[in-house]
C-alpha cells in the first residue's frame, strides 16, 4: 500500500496545483516457476485550475508478469487500463482569465513526464483548445516491457519500451504513444543513491485540425540524489528537464524544475 500528496505554488493563484492518490499492490509467486504475478489498483486526483490538461481524476487497474531470469536480470511485462475524468469546459473571456478543460498520463505522474502534458507554469489563456469542446472522459490502455539489471554492487539499470493508446470522448484527444525510458542507479555509499533517468516518446493524434496533422515528441531527463537518514526516513533532491515539440506552436515548451522531498517508508 502506498500513497502520495503534494502541491506546487506559483506566483498566481490560478497556477497553484495539488495532487493526491494511493495504490494497492499484490504479488504472488507462481509455484516452482521463476515467475511472479502482480496486480495493482490505483486512484488519484490532479487539480490544476490554470492548465487544461492537468485537471482530472484517475482510476487505474493493471498487472505485471515478472520473470526472474537470473540473480542479476529480471524481466517485467506490464499492462493496465486507466479511466480519466476531466472537469467541464469553461469559455476563456480574455487573456489571463482562469479556465479549465483537459489530457494526462499515468498514476502518480503529475510530471509532464513524457506523454504530451502541458506546461503547468504557462498560466491560463496561453494554450487554446485545439479540438471540439464539451465534457471529456478518456480511457487509456498501455503495455510495457522492461528489463532490470544488477550490474554490480554499485550499479543497477532499468530499460523500458512502452505503447499507450488513448480513446477520448473528444475526437482531437484520441492518440497513441510509444517510446522508451532508461534509468541508471549508482550506489557510491551505503546510504547514498544517485539516479539518472532519460525518456523519449512520440504521440501522433488521430484528429486533423483544419486538415493538418498533429504529432508531439517529448524528451526528458532527471538527476536525483537520495540520502538515507535512518531505517524509515530519507532526503532527496532532483533536477528535471523536459522538452515537448509539436506540430502546433502553442504546444511547444521547455521546462526546468528543481525538487526536494523528505520521504518516510514503513
Buried (B, 14 or more C-beta within 10 A) or exposed (E): EEEBEEEBEEEEEBBBBBBBBBBEEEEEEEEEEEBBEBEBBBBBBBBBBBBBBBBBBBBBBBEBBBBBEEEEEBBBEBEBEBBBBBBEBBEBEEEBEBBBBBBBBBBBBBBBBBBBBBBBBBBBBBBEBBBEEEEBBBEBBBBBEBBBBBEEEEEBBBBBEBEBBBBBBBEBBBBBBBBBBBBBBBBEEEEEBBBBBEBBBBBBBBBEEEEEEBBBBBBBBBEBBBEBEEEEEBEBEBEBEBBBBBBBEEBBBEBEBEBEEEEEEE
